[in-house]
Amino acid sequence: MFCAVCIFQFATESRAQCSARDVLQKQLKLKPASSAHAPVTPIRSVVDPPAWKKITLGNFSNSLTLRNALDANGCHVGGSAEEVLARPAFIVSSRKKNVELVTVSAAELGFKTDTVTLASIYARAKRLGFGIAPAEIGPQLRLQYLDQPTGEFLIIGMDSIKTWSGEEIILTVANGGAGLILIGQDGSADAAISATSRLVFERPTEAAPVDQLERAAAFLPP
């Protein structure tokens, strides 16, 4: 009976990881087909997009308790995301705080190609005043966004974390139709991101003055 329980648990975990890969691969295949850009209004500074969501960080003592909370709330975690949460580079805040999040696409940041490298997106986002998200935002958003609509994939605009094999990974909060999930994807500098994909950044509590950001935006390439 013990062996049967172990086999069942292993099979369940394997299905969850395969499901995570399938969901991400399906999403990546669909993106290019839908990348004919509808007209968008370029964002010129971090103050342009409305606040999307506020979440709380620092309410778990360590990454293990945060990981257990995901399980308790029925949130699946993909294999590479699991590794990220277990790495020393993944740090939870030592104090409780609220952060304000915004979502933007590469197209809204002014890029006109179908795909854009992750490094290019980050560079422009920073110049416009957006903050790179702490890695903790990925699982915390997953926990605090249980009503995520089906078909939505949100890439966390975070610094990549390397897996044990050295693969650079960033996190994605998704609902691909098979349940709420936290998955990992290529977080290397030259990773190609669809211009229509939405990324989550932090809105700094003390943003640069609007006129300063607008002057910086004026020098951005088209």
N, C-alpha and C positions, 0 to 999 in steps of 0.2 A: 504493500500500500504506500509506504514511504517513497519507493522508487516511482510509483505511478504519479504521486503528487509532484515530485521533482521534475518528471518528464512533462507534466502538464504545465508547470510554471515556466520551464525552459521554452516550451512551444509557444506559450502566451507572449513571453518577452521577445522571441524571434519574430512572431507575427507583428508585434508592435514596431520593431525596428524595420522590418520589410515594408510595413505600411508607411512609415516615415519616409523611406527612400522613394516608394512609389508615388506618394503625394507630391514630394518635391520635384521628381522627374516629370510628372504630369504637368505641374505648374510651369516648369521651365520650358516644356514643349509648347504649351499653349500661348505663352507670352509673345514670342515672335510673330505668331499668326495674328495677334490683336494689336500689333504695334503701330498700325496706321494712326498717327497722332491726330486726335481731335485738337482743335485750337485751344491753347492754354495761355493763361496770363502769367508771364514770367514773374517769379518772386525776386524782389530786389533787396530784401533784408529780412532778418528773422522776425520782425514785427509784422510782416505782411500776412502770413497764414494765421488763421485763428487757432487758439489753444485747442488741442484735440482731446487730451485726457490728462488728469492728474493721478499719480499713483504714489504709494508710500514705499520707501526703501528703509532698510535697517530694522525691520520688525522680526527678523530671524537671527538667532545667535551665530549660525554658521551655515555653510552650504549644504550640509547633510540635512538639517532640519528644514531648509528651504526645499530640498529635493523631496523629502518625505511629504511635505505639504502638497506638492504637485500630485503625488500618488493619491493622497487622501481626497483630493478634489477631482479625481478622474482625468487628470491631464497627462497625456502620453508624452514621453520624451524619447526622441530618436537616438540612435547609437552615438553619433558624433556629438550631439548636444549633451548626452550623458557624460562623455569624456570631458567636455568643456567644464561642466559643473564640478567635476572631480579634480580638476587641475589646480595647482597652487596659484596660478595667475587669476583664477576666478575668486574674487573677493566680495564679501557682503559688507555693507556699510556698518560701521560700529555704532552709529547713532541713528535714531529714527528721524526721517525727514521726508517731506513731500517734494516731488519734482513734477514739472509741467512738460508734457510731451507734445510735439507737433509731428505731423506726417507730411512728407513731400515726395515728389517723384523727380527723377533726373530731368524730365521734360519741363517741369515747373521751375527747376533751377536754371533753365535756359539752354539745356543741351538739345540739339536738333537731330542727333543720330538715333538709330533704333536701339543700340546698346552703348553703354558708357562704362569705363573702368571704375572700379570701386574707389581707387585712389583719386580719380578726377572728381567724382561726386563728393568725396570727403573734403578735398581741397576747396571746392567752391562753397560747400556748406559752411565750412569754417570761416571763409572770407565774408560770408553774408551774416555771420554771427551765431550760427547754430552750434550747439555743443555736442561733441561726440558722447554717446551714451555709455554710462558704466555698464559692464557686462551683466550686473545684477538686474538691470531693467528687463532683460529677456524673460527670465522665469517669473519675475514679479509681475510683469505685464500679463503673462500667461495666466497667473493666478487671479489677477484683478480685472480680467477682461473675459469673463465666462460667457458673455452674451455675444461673442464675436460672430458675425454673419458667415454663413457657409460660402466658401470660395475666396475668402480674404486671406492674403499672405502679407505680413508686415515684417520687413527686414530691419533688424535692429542696427542702427548706425553706430557700431561699437568698434573698438580696436579688436583685431582678431586674437584668438587664443589658440595655441598649438596643441594638437592631440599628442598622444604618446608617440605616434609615428612621425610627428613633425608637420602634419597637415594644418594649415591655417584655417580656422573656422570662425564664422560669425553666426549668430542665432536668428531664427525666424519664428515668429508667433503666427500659427496658422490654424485654419479650420477648412480642411480640404473635403469635408463631407463625411469623413469617417470618425469625427470627434475632434476635440481640442488637442492640439499638439504643439510641442516645442521641438524644432528641428534645427540641425546645423547645415550650413552651406559654405561654399568656397569663400574664404575671406581674404584671399591673397590680393595684393595691390592691383594686379591686372585682371581680376575676376570681372567678367562681362555681366553687367546688370541691365536688364531691360529698362528702357527710358520710361516705361509706364509703371514699373514696380514702385511700390511705396516704401519709403524708409522712415524709420522713427528716430528722431533726434531730440535732444533735450533743449528746452528753451532756457538759457541762463537767467538767473534771477536778476542779475545786473547786466543788461545788454548794453552794447555800445550805443551812443547817441545815433538817432536815425540818420542825421545828415552825414555822419562819418561813414555809416554803412552804405549809404547811397553813393558816396564818393568812391568807395571801394568797389561797389558793384559796377560803376561806370567804366572801370578798367577791365572788367571781365571779358574774356573772348566770347563771341557769339556761340 
